[in-house]
């Protein structure tokens, strides 16, 4: 599986992906573990940003990888309000894997 961070092909996006490539696995694991630890309650991106003290432009690509590449984080069907009052997807882990670290590194 290609674990290179996602990019939209624009030069600045490519540069950003290159700059985070070394830390992407660690960041991805932090996001996975936070969602997994929340259990069936799950977490929104906004909640993850607060809990992990992570900016959205760092968090969103890591969560995208978990939902689109690894496919073990899914939309729970629930929605919760963000700090700005908007509804957000609540993400949950399917088939939690205690050995997920090896898969993401």
N, CA, C and O atoms as a printed pandas DataFrame, in Angstrom:
     atom_number atom_name residue_name chain_id  residue_number  x_coord  y_coord  z_coord
0              1         N          UNK        A               1    0.847   -1.175    0.000
1              2        CA          UNK        A               1    0.000    0.000    0.000
2              3         C          UNK        A               1    0.891    1.236    0.000
3              4         O          UNK        A               1    1.886    1.298    0.721
4              5         N          UNK        A               2    0.522    2.214   -0.815
5              6        CA          UNK        A               2    1.269    3.471   -0.880
6              7         C          UNK        A               2    0.946    4.300    0.355
7              8         O          UNK        A               2   -0.198    4.712    0.548
8              9         N          UNK        A               3    1.950    4.547    1.189
9             10        CA          UNK        A               3    1.733    5.305    2.419
10            11         C          UNK        A               3    2.204    6.739    2.316
11            12         O          UNK        A               3    2.249    7.455    3.316
12            13         N          UNK        A               4    2.561    7.169    1.095
13            14        CA          UNK        A               4    2.936    8.570    0.905
14            15         C          UNK        A               4    1.717    9.438    1.198
15            16         O          UNK        A               4    0.614    9.119    0.757
16            17         N          UNK        A               5    1.903   10.539    1.941
17            18        CA          UNK        A               5    0.766   11.402    2.255
18            19         C          UNK        A               5    0.052   11.882    0.992
19            20         O          UNK        A               5    0.687   12.077   -0.045
20            21         N          UNK        A               6   -1.270   12.072    1.077
21            22        CA          UNK        A               6   -2.034   12.485   -0.100
22            23         C          UNK        A               6   -1.685   13.898   -0.553
23            24         O          UNK        A               6   -1.277   14.745    0.241
24            25         N          UNK        A               7   -1.855   14.122   -1.827
25            26        CA          UNK        A               7   -1.610   15.439   -2.416
26            27         C          UNK        A               7   -2.599   15.638   -3.552
27            28         O          UNK        A               7   -3.082   14.671   -4.142
28            29         N          UNK        A               8   -2.900   16.897   -3.859
29            30        CA          UNK        A               8   -3.810   17.164   -4.971
30            31         C          UNK        A               8   -3.050   17.487   -6.256
31            32         O          UNK        A               8   -3.656   17.845   -7.266
32            33         N          UNK        A               9   -1.728   17.361   -6.217
33            34        CA          UNK        A               9   -0.914   17.574   -7.407
34            35         C          UNK        A               9   -0.400   18.988   -7.584
35            36         O          UNK        A               9    0.443   19.231   -8.447
36            37         N          UNK        A              10   -0.885   19.921   -6.789
37            38        CA          UNK        A              10   -0.407   21.301   -6.847
38            39         C          UNK        A              10    0.941   21.363   -6.130
39            40         O          UNK        A              10    1.162   20.651   -5.150
40            41         N          UNK        A              11    1.834   22.213   -6.619
41            42        CA          UNK        A              11    3.199   22.267   -6.073
42            43         C          UNK        A              11    3.221   22.442   -4.558
43            44         O          UNK        A              11    3.997   21.773   -3.875
44            45         N          UNK        A              12    2.388   23.323   -4.022
45            46        CA          UNK        A              12    2.400   23.541   -2.572
46            47         C          UNK        A              12    1.877   22.313   -1.824
47            48         O          UNK        A              12    2.352   22.010   -0.730
48            49         N          UNK        A              13    0.912   21.608   -2.399
49            50        CA          UNK        A              13    0.397   20.390   -1.785
50            51         C          UNK        A              13    1.465   19.297   -1.815
51            52         O          UNK        A              13    1.637   18.563   -0.843
52            53         N          UNK        A              14    2.174   19.195   -2.928
53            54        CA          UNK        A              14    3.263   18.217   -3.027
54            55         C          UNK        A              14    4.338   18.502   -1.987
55            56         O          UNK        A              14    4.836   17.584   -1.335
56            57         N          UNK        A              15    4.696   19.772   -1.833
57            58        CA          UNK        A              15    5.718   20.152   -0.861
58            59         C          UNK        A              15    5.259   19.827    0.558
59            60         O          UNK        A              15    6.048   19.348    1.373
60            61         N          UNK        A              16    3.983   20.087    0.856
61            62        CA          UNK        A              16    3.453   19.784    2.184
62            63         C          UNK        A              16    3.484   18.279    2.452
63            64         O          UNK        A              16    3.848   17.849    3.547
64            65         N          UNK        A              17    3.106   17.487    1.459
65            66        CA          UNK        A              17    3.127   16.026    1.609
66            67         C          UNK        A              17    4.547   15.540    1.852
67            68         O          UNK        A              17    4.781   14.685    2.706
68            69         N          UNK        A              18    5.488   16.083    1.102
69            70        CA          UNK        A              18    6.894   15.694    1.291
70            71         C          UNK        A              18    7.385   16.053    2.688
71            72         O          UNK        A              18    8.119   15.283    3.307
72            73         N          UNK        A              19    6.981   17.228    3.189
73            74        CA          UNK        A              19    7.483   17.691    4.480
74            75         C          UNK        A              19    6.943   16.872    5.650
75            76         O          UNK        A              19    7.592   16.797    6.694
76            77         N          UNK        A              20    5.784   16.266    5.502
77            78        CA          UNK        A              20    5.179   15.515    6.607
78            79         C          UNK        A              20    5.393   14.008    6.453
79            80         O          UNK        A              20    5.003   13.239    7.332
80            81         N          UNK        A              21    5.997   13.583    5.366
81            82        CA          UNK        A              21    6.120   12.147    5.091
82            83         C          UNK        A              21    6.748   11.369    6.245
83            84         O          UNK        A              21    6.284   10.278    6.577
84            85         N          UNK        A              22    7.791   11.913    6.856
85            86        CA          UNK        A              22    8.466   11.195    7.941
86            87         C          UNK        A              22    7.589   11.055    9.177
87            88         O          UNK        A              22    7.684   10.048    9.878
88            89         N          UNK        A              23    6.740   12.036    9.462
89            90        CA          UNK        A              23    5.922   11.997   10.674
90            91         C          UNK        A              23    4.504   11.499   10.426
91            92         O          UNK        A              23    3.737   11.340   11.376
92            93         N          UNK        A              24    4.143   11.252    9.177
93            94        CA          UNK        A              24    2.761   10.885    8.851
94            95         C          UNK        A              24    2.299    9.632    9.589
95            96         O          UNK        A              24    1.171    9.594   10.080
96            97         N          UNK        A              25    3.139    8.616    9.678
97            98        CA          UNK        A              25    2.733    7.371   10.335
98            99         C          UNK        A              25    2.434    7.598   11.809
99           100         O          UNK        A              25    1.455    7.067   12.333
100          101         N          UNK        A              26    3.267    8.377   12.479
101          102        CA          UNK        A              26    3.042    8.666   13.902
102          103         C          UNK        A              26    1.760    9.462   14.091
103          104         O          UNK        A              26    0.971    9.166   14.989
104          105         N          UNK        A              27    1.548   10.470   13.250
105          106        CA          UNK        A              27    0.337   11.276   13.336
106          107         C          UNK        A              27   -0.908   10.436   13.040
107          108         O          UNK        A              27   -1.930   10.566   13.713
108          109         N          UNK        A              28   -0.809    9.577   12.026
109          110        CA          UNK        A              28   -1.923    8.695   11.651
110          111         C          UNK        A              28   -2.276    7.775   12.828
111          112         O          UNK        A              28   -3.451    7.540   13.109
112          113         N          UNK        A              29   -1.258    7.263   13.503
113          114        CA          UNK        A              29   -1.490    6.374   14.637
114          115         C          UNK        A              29   -2.157    7.129   15.788
115          116         O          UNK        A              29   -3.025    6.576   16.464
116          117         N          UNK        A              30   -1.767    8.378   16.018
117          118        CA          UNK        A              30   -2.391    9.180   17.066
118          119         C          UNK        A              30   -3.877    9.384   16.783
119          120         O          UNK        A              30   -4.707    9.281   17.686
120          121         N          UNK        A              31   -4.204    9.669   15.538
121          122        CA          UNK        A              31   -5.603    9.863   15.148
122          123         C          UNK        A              31   -6.376    8.559   15.319
123          124         O          UNK        A              31   -7.468    8.551   15.887
124          125         N          UNK        A              32   -5.812    7.461   14.829
125          126        CA          UNK        A              32   -6.459    6.147   14.946
126          127         C          UNK        A              32   -6.729    5.800   16.409
127          128         O          UNK        A              32   -7.840    5.404   16.761
128          129         N          UNK        A              33   -5.721    5.948   17.253
129          130        CA          UNK        A              33   -5.857    5.581   18.669
130          131         C          UNK        A              33   -6.903    6.444   19.369
131          132         O          UNK        A              33   -7.666    5.934   20.190
132          133         N          UNK        A              34   -6.953    7.733   19.062
133          134        CA          UNK        A              34   -7.946    8.618   19.689
134          135         C          UNK        A              34   -9.361    8.188   19.312
135          136         O          UNK        A              34  -10.247    8.145   20.166
136          137         N          UNK        A              35   -9.574    7.872   18.038
137          138        CA          UNK        A              35  -10.905    7.433   17.593
138          139         C          UNK        A              35  -11.232    6.083   18.210
139          140         O          UNK        A              35  -12.348    5.863   18.679
140          141         N          UNK        A              36  -10.262    5.181   18.211
141          142        CA          UNK        A              36  -10.471    3.846   18.788
142          143         C          UNK        A              36  -10.811    3.953   20.270
143          144         O          UNK        A              36  -11.727    3.283   20.747
144          145         N          UNK        A              37  -10.075    4.793   21.001
145          146        CA          UNK        A              37  -10.303    4.954   22.436
146          147         C          UNK        A              37  -11.689    5.523   22.749
147          148         O          UNK        A              37  -12.227    5.290   23.832
148          149         N          UNK        A              38  -12.263    6.265   21.806
149          150        CA          UNK        A              38  -13.600    6.835   22.006
150          151         C          UNK        A              38  -14.699    5.781   21.871
151          152         O          UNK        A              38  -15.846    6.031   22.241
152          153         N          UNK        A              39  -14.361    4.621   21.351
153          154        CA          UNK        A              39  -15.328    3.536   21.214
154          155         C          UNK        A              39  -16.497    3.910   20.327
155          156         O          UNK        A              39  -16.332    4.619   19.334
156          157         N          UNK        A              40  -17.679    3.433   20.685
157          158        CA          UNK        A              40  -18.860    3.672   19.852
158          159         C          UNK        A              40  -19.302    5.138   19.887
159          160         O          UNK        A              40  -20.100    5.562   19.051
160          161         N          UNK        A              41  -18.796    5.905   20.840
161          162        CA          UNK        A              41  -19.089    7.335   20.896
162          163         C          UNK        A              41  -18.418    8.070   19.737
163          164         O          UNK        A              41  -18.924    9.090   19.267
164          165         N          UNK        A              42  -17.279    7.551   19.278
165          166        CA          UNK        A              42  -16.559    8.137   18.158
166          167         C          UNK        A              42  -16.074    9.549   18.424
167          168         O          UNK        A              42  -16.183   10.059   19.538
168          169         N          UNK        A              43  -15.539   10.168   17.392
169          170        CA          UNK        A              43  -15.038   11.534   17.490
170          171         C          UNK        A              43  -15.227   12.254   16.169
171          172         O          UNK        A              43  -15.138   11.652   15.099
172          173         N          UNK        A              44  -15.488   13.555   16.257
173          174        CA          UNK        A              44  -15.534   14.400   15.064
174          175         C          UNK        A              44  -14.114   14.906   14.795
175          176         O          UNK        A              44  -13.240   14.807   15.656
176          177         N          UNK        A              45  -13.894   15.441   13.608
177          178        CA          UNK        A              45  -12.588   16.043   13.315
178          179         C          UNK        A              45  -12.300   17.173   14.298
179          180         O          UNK        A              45  -11.168   17.326   14.757
180          181         N          UNK        A              46  -13.316   17.958   14.618
181          182        CA          UNK        A              46  -13.133   19.069   15.549
182          183         C          UNK        A              46  -12.697   18.559   16.922
183          184         O          UNK        A              46  -11.792   19.125   17.536
184          185         N          UNK        A              47  -13.330   17.506   17.398
185          186        CA          UNK        A              47  -12.955   16.924   18.692
186          187         C          UNK        A              47  -11.535   16.370   18.642
187          188         O          UNK        A              47  -10.780   16.496   19.606
188          189         N          UNK        A              48  -11.175   15.760   17.521
189          190        CA          UNK        A              48   -9.810   15.244   17.367
190          191         C          UNK        A              48   -8.786   16.374   17.395
191          192         O          UNK        A              48   -7.733   16.245   18.019
192          193         N          UNK        A              49   -9.093   17.485   16.719
193          194        CA          UNK        A              49   -8.166   18.614   16.712
194          195         C          UNK        A              49   -7.917   19.123   18.128
195          196         O          UNK        A              49   -6.785   19.454   18.482
196          197         N          UNK        A              50   -8.974   19.186   18.937
197          198        CA          UNK        A              50   -8.832   19.656   20.316
198          199         C          UNK        A              50   -8.054   18.634   21.147
199          200         O          UNK        A              50   -7.087   18.984   21.824
200          201         N          UNK        A              51   -8.478   17.381   21.093
201          202        CA          UNK        A              51   -7.851   16.339   21.917
202          203         C          UNK        A              51   -6.371   16.174   21.592
203          204         O          UNK        A              51   -5.544   16.035   22.493
204          205         N          UNK        A              52   -6.041   16.189   20.303
205          206        CA          UNK        A              52   -4.661   15.928   19.882
206          207         C          UNK        A              52   -3.839   17.200   19.730
207          208         O          UNK        A              52   -2.646   17.139   19.436
208          209         N          UNK        A              53   -4.471   18.348   19.929
209          210        CA          UNK        A              53   -3.805   19.634   19.719
210          211         C          UNK        A              53   -3.149   19.648   18.336
211          212         O          UNK        A              53   -1.961   19.935   18.186
212          213         N          UNK        A              54   -3.967   19.327   17.336
213          214        CA          UNK        A              54   -3.498   19.171   15.963
214          215         C          UNK        A              54   -4.307   20.103   15.063
215          216         O          UNK        A              54   -5.529   20.182   15.187
216          217         N          UNK        A              55   -3.647   20.790   14.182
217          218        CA          UNK        A              55   -4.341   21.668   13.237
218          219         C          UNK        A              55   -5.082   20.829   12.200
219          220         O          UNK        A              55   -4.703   19.696   11.901
220          221         N          UNK        A              56   -6.144   21.417   11.664
221          222        CA          UNK        A              56   -6.945   20.714   10.676
222          223         C          UNK        A              56   -6.167   20.292    9.448
223          224         O          UNK        A              56   -6.413   19.216    8.902
224          225         N          UNK        A              57   -5.221   21.128    8.999
225          226        CA          UNK        A              57   -4.465   20.775    7.796
226          227         C          UNK        A              57   -3.464   19.654    8.054
227          228         O          UNK        A              57   -2.878   19.125    7.110
228          229         N          UNK        A              58   -3.262   19.290    9.297
229          230        CA          UNK        A              58   -2.463   18.105    9.650
230          231         C          UNK        A              58   -3.391   16.919    9.892
231          232         O          UNK        A              58   -3.122   15.809    9.433
232          233         N          UNK        A              59   -4.478   17.158   10.611
233          234        CA          UNK        A              59   -5.398   16.089   10.976
234          235         C          UNK        A              59   -6.151   15.510    9.784
235          236         O          UNK        A              59   -6.206   14.291    9.620
236          237         N          UNK        A              60   -6.728   16.367    8.956
237          238        CA          UNK        A              60   -7.609   15.883    7.882
238          239         C          UNK        A              60   -6.941   14.881    6.942
239          240         O          UNK        A              60   -7.562   13.871    6.611
240          241         N          UNK        A              61   -5.713   15.112    6.500
241          242        CA          UNK        A              61   -5.090   14.102    5.640
242          243         C          UNK        A              61   -4.864   12.767    6.350
243          244         O          UNK        A              61   -4.984   11.712    5.728
244          245         N          UNK        A              62   -4.537   12.803    7.648
245          246        CA          UNK        A              62   -4.317   11.557    8.388
246          247         C          UNK        A              62   -5.633   10.800    8.554
247          248         O          UNK        A              62   -5.662    9.577    8.418
248          249         N          UNK        A              63   -6.728   11.520    8.850
249          250        CA          UNK        A              63   -8.022   10.848    8.965
250          251         C          UNK        A              63   -8.477   10.348    7.604
251          252         O          UNK        A              63   -9.080    9.280    7.502
252          253         N          UNK        A              64   -8.189   11.121    6.551
253          254        CA          UNK        A              64   -8.522   10.685    5.189
254          255         C          UNK        A              64   -7.831    9.356    4.888
255          256         O          UNK        A              64   -8.445    8.451    4.322
256          257         N          UNK        A              65   -6.573    9.239    5.259
257          258        CA          UNK        A              65   -5.847    7.987    5.023
258          259         C          UNK        A              65   -6.536    6.829    5.732
259          260         O          UNK        A              65   -6.649    5.739    5.171
260          261         N          UNK        A              66   -6.992    7.050    6.948
261          262        CA          UNK        A              66   -7.652    5.986    7.708
262          263         C          UNK        A              66   -8.996    5.603    7.100
263          264         O          UNK        A              66   -9.390    4.438    7.149
264          265         N          UNK        A              67   -9.700    6.576    6.527
265          266        CA          UNK        A              67  -11.017    6.279    5.951
266          267         C          UNK        A              67  -10.926    5.768    4.520
267          268         O          UNK        A              67  -11.727    4.928    4.113
268          269         N          UNK        A              68   -9.965    6.262    3.757
269          270        CA          UNK        A              68   -9.912    5.925    2.330
270          271         C          UNK        A              68   -8.856    4.889    1.974
271          272         O          UNK        A              68   -9.085    4.068    1.085
272          273         N          UNK        A              69   -7.725    4.902    2.631
273          274        CA          UNK        A              69   -6.674    3.930    2.315
274          275         C          UNK        A              69   -6.813    2.665    3.146
275          276         O          UNK        A              69   -6.815    1.557    2.611
276          277         N          UNK        A              70   -6.929    2.837    4.462
277          278        CA          UNK        A              70   -6.972    1.688    5.364
278          279         C          UNK        A              70   -8.392    1.183    5.578
279          280         O          UNK        A              70   -8.600    0.007    5.874
280          281         N          UNK        A              71   -9.362    2.069    5.427
281          282        CA          UNK        A              71  -10.789    1.738    5.494
282          283         C          UNK        A              71  -11.209    1.113    6.816
283          284         O          UNK        A              71  -12.121    0.287    6.855
284          285         N          UNK        A              72  -10.538    1.510    7.912
285          286        CA          UNK        A              72  -10.945    0.995    9.213
286          287         C          UNK        A              72  -11.522    2.089   10.106
287          288         O          UNK        A              72  -11.845    1.831   11.265
288          289         N          UNK        A              73  -11.653    3.298    9.584
289          290        CA          UNK        A              73  -12.374    4.379   10.250
290          291         C          UNK        A              73  -13.506    4.758    9.309
291          292         O          UNK        A              73  -13.290    5.037    8.130
292          293         N          UNK        A              74  -14.730    4.763    9.860
293          294        CA          UNK        A              74  -15.904    4.995    9.019
294          295         C          UNK        A              74  -16.830    6.028    9.651
295          296         O          UNK        A              74  -16.760    6.308   10.848
296          297         N          UNK        A              75  -17.684    6.575    8.826
297          298        CA          UNK        A              75  -18.750    7.478    9.253
298          299         C          UNK        A              75  -19.742    6.641   10.053
299          300         O          UNK        A              75  -20.287    5.659    9.548
300          301         N          UNK        A              76  -19.971    7.034   11.302
301          302        CA          UNK        A              76  -20.878    6.278   12.177
302          303         C          UNK        A              76  -22.345    6.501   11.827
303          304         O          UNK        A              76  -23.216    5.759   12.279
304          305         N          UNK        A              77  -22.614    7.522   11.023
305          306        CA          UNK        A              77  -23.994    7.907   10.752
306          307         C          UNK        A              77  -24.499    8.951   11.735
307          308         O          UNK        A              77  -25.548    9.559   11.522
308          309         N          UNK        A              78  -23.743    9.159   12.820
309          310        CA          UNK        A              78  -24.091   10.180   13.826
310          311         C          UNK        A              78  -23.485   11.513   13.420
311          312         O          UNK        A              78  -22.516   11.572   12.663
312          313         N          UNK        A              79  -24.070   12.572   13.937
313          314        CA          UNK        A              79  -23.533   13.916   13.755
314          315         C          UNK        A              79  -23.517   14.611   15.099
315          316         O          UNK        A              79  -24.422   14.432   15.915
316          317         N          UNK        A              80  -22.470   15.416   15.328
317          318        CA          UNK        A              80  -22.386   16.235   16.532
318          319         C          UNK        A              80  -21.967   17.635   16.134
319          320         O          UNK        A              80  -21.324   17.846   15.106
320          321         N          UNK        A              81  -22.341   18.569   16.960
321          322        CA          UNK        A              81  -22.000   19.966   16.691
322          323         C          UNK        A              81  -20.529   20.232   17.005
323          324         O          UNK        A              81  -19.973   19.724   17.978
324          325         N          UNK        A              82  -19.926   21.042   16.148
325          326        CA          UNK        A              82  -18.546   21.475   16.356
326          327         C          UNK        A              82  -18.543   22.712   17.247
327          328         O          UNK        A              82  -19.594   23.181   17.684
328          329         N          UNK        A              83  -17.349   23.231   17.507
329          330        CA          UNK        A              83  -17.236   24.456   18.307
330          331         C          UNK        A              83  -17.910   25.634   17.623
331          332         O          UNK        A              83  -18.286   26.601   18.286
332          333         N          UNK        A              84  -18.067   25.569   16.306
333          334        CA          UNK        A              84  -18.726   26.661   15.583
334          335         C          UNK        A              84  -20.222   26.431   15.426
335          336         O          UNK        A              84  -20.916   27.247   14.820
336          337         N          UNK        A              85  -20.724   25.320   15.969
337          338        CA          UNK        A              85  -22.157   25.048   15.931
338          339         C          UNK        A              85  -22.634   24.272   14.718
339          340         O          UNK        A              85  -23.831   24.021   14.577
340          341         N          UNK        A              86  -21.720   23.889   13.842
341          342        CA          UNK        A              86  -22.109   23.128   12.647
342          343         C          UNK        A              86  -22.088   21.631   12.952
343          344         O          UNK        A              86  -21.330   21.170   13.805
344          345         N          UNK        A              87  -22.930   20.883   12.245
345          346        CA          UNK        A              87  -22.925   19.432   12.396
346          347         C          UNK        A              87  -21.702   18.840   11.715
347          348         O          UNK        A              87  -21.284   19.287   10.647
348          349         N          UNK        A              88  -21.139   17.825   12.357
349          350        CA          UNK        A              88  -19.954   17.159   11.813
350          351         C          UNK        A              88  -20.118   15.655   11.907
351          352         O          UNK        A              88  -20.817   15.143   12.781
352          353         N          UNK        A              89  -19.468   14.963   10.999
353          354        CA          UNK        A              89  -19.458   13.497   11.001
354          355         C          UNK        A              89  -18.765   13.000   12.260
355          356         O          UNK        A              89  -17.738   13.537   12.674
356          357         N          UNK        A              90  -19.339   11.970   12.859
357          358        CA          UNK        A              90  -18.710   11.285   13.981
358          359         C          UNK        A              90  -18.049   10.027   13.415
359          360         O          UNK        A              90  -18.721    9.149   12.873
360          361         N          UNK        A              91  -16.739    9.955   13.546
361          362        CA          UNK        A              91  -15.955    8.841   13.019
362          363         C          UNK        A              91  -15.775    7.772   14.083
363          364         O          UNK        A              91  -15.571    8.089   15.255
364          365         N          UNK        A              92  -15.848    6.495   13.682
365          366        CA          UNK        A              92  -15.604    5.369   14.588
366          367         C          UNK        A              92  -14.671    4.379   13.904
367          368         O          UNK        A              92  -14.567    4.339   12.678
368          369         N          UNK        A              93  -14.001    3.586   14.723
369          370        CA          UNK        A              93  -13.132    2.526   14.217
370          371         C          UNK        A              93  -13.969    1.263   14.055
371          372         O          UNK        A              93  -14.738    0.896   14.943
372          373         N          UNK        A              94  -13.811    0.609   12.921
373          374        CA          UNK        A              94  -14.439   -0.697   12.708
374          375         C          UNK        A              94  -13.349   -1.745   12.833
375          376         O          UNK        A              94  -12.219   -1.535   12.393
376          377         N          UNK        A              95  -13.692   -2.862   13.429
377          378        CA          UNK        A              95  -12.731   -3.934   13.641
378          379         C          UNK        A              95  -11.449   -3.418   14.294
379          380         O          UNK        A              95  -10.376   -3.509   13.698
380          381         N          UNK        A              96  -11.548   -2.876   15.512
381          382        CA          UNK        A              96  -10.350   -2.353   16.182
382          383         C          UNK        A              96   -9.242   -3.395   16.205
383          384         O          UNK        A              96   -9.481   -4.574   16.465
384          385         N          UNK        A              97   -8.050   -2.946   15.936
385          386        CA          UNK        A              97   -6.904   -3.838   15.813
386          387         C          UNK        A              97   -5.808   -3.359   16.752
387          388         O          UNK        A              97   -5.271   -2.264   16.586
388          389         N          UNK        A              98   -5.479   -4.183   17.736
389          390        CA          UNK        A              98   -4.417   -3.805   18.669
390          391         C          UNK        A              98   -3.055   -3.789   17.992
391          392         O          UNK        A              98   -2.115   -3.191   18.516
392          393         N          UNK        A              99   -2.935   -4.429   16.848
393          394        CA          UNK        A              99   -1.669   -4.461   16.121
394          395         C          UNK        A              99   -1.668   -3.493   14.951
395          396         O          UNK        A              99   -0.897   -3.669   14.007
396          397         N          UNK        A             100   -2.517   -2.474   14.995
397          398        CA          UNK        A             100   -2.642   -1.531   13.888
398          399         C          UNK        A             100   -1.349   -0.780   13.627
399          400         O          UNK        A             100   -1.093   -0.364   12.497
400          401         N          UNK        A             101   -0.518   -0.598   14.670
401          402        CA          UNK        A             101    0.696    0.178   14.499
402          403         C          UNK        A             101    1.553   -0.373   13.364
403          404         O          UNK        A             101    2.087    0.396   12.565
404          405         N          UNK        A             102    1.688   -1.666   13.286
405          406        CA          UNK        A             102    2.514   -2.265   12.229
406          407         C          UNK        A             102    1.960   -1.962   10.848
407          408         O          UNK        A             102    2.714   -1.822    9.886
408          409         N          UNK        A             103    0.645   -1.861   10.755
409          410        CA          UNK        A             103   -0.005   -1.588    9.474
410          411         C          UNK        A             103    0.238   -0.160    8.997
411          412         O          UNK        A             103    0.301    0.084    7.792
412          413         N          UNK        A             104    0.373    0.780    9.918
413          414        CA          UNK        A             104    0.465    2.184    9.563
414          415         C          UNK        A             104    1.880    2.696    9.407
415          416         O          UNK        A             104    2.081    3.817    8.939
416          417         N          UNK        A             105    2.857    1.908    9.784
417          418        CA          UNK        A             105    4.247    2.389    9.736
418          419         C          UNK        A             105    4.960    1.917    8.488
419          420         O          UNK        A             105    6.134    2.231    8.292
